[in-house]
Every structure is written in structure tokens, then in C-alpha cells.
Amino acid sequence: MKIRFFNKAIPHRRFEYQPMYYNERKERLDIKKAHYEKINDGSITDNERREHLRDNLRDQWSASHVRSQHNRSSNIRILLLIGLILALGYFIFNGVDQVDTIVTKLW
């Protein structure tokens, strides 16, 4: 009995997992199609129309918010590059000899 207990193999368990693909863009497109079909049929209610307007405004606001963040980061990058170019131009026109004195004053 003890020998059989130690040699007993554990059976493998199988799981029937099938991953699902979710396409957010397609989902939004289907919702818009359904909304415009209701508009063409004339069967849309005022509450549905308001809800669709709120969703559109929310999407536009989030898109403009992301766009403004990208613009801000690109503007900062451009200002840093302009500052670097101005500093290099200053050192080129005033000579490299003054670089040591400026660096020692900064440190």
C-alpha cells in the first residue's frame, strides 16, 4: 500500500481557455453605426441623443488634452535645443578660451 501511494502519478488538468480579441475602435464604430441608423429611422429618443452628445464631447476633450500634452513636451524640447544652439554660438563667437573661466564660475 505504501509503495503504491508514493508511485501514484497526479493526472494532468486541462483548461479550456480561449483568449478573446477586443477591438475598442471596432466597438466604438459599431455604436456610432447603431446611433446613426436610429437617427435615420427617427426612433431615437432625447435621452439617447444627449448621451451620444456627452460621449462625443468626452472623446473630443480627452483627445485635445492628450494633444496639448504632446505639444507642451515638444515646445519644451524646442526651447532646450534653441538654448543649446545659442550657448554653442556664444562659445564659438567669443572663443574657446573663455569656456574654462565660465565653467569654473558655474562650479
Order of alpha helices (4+ residues) and beta strands (2+ residues): alpha-alpha-alpha-alpha
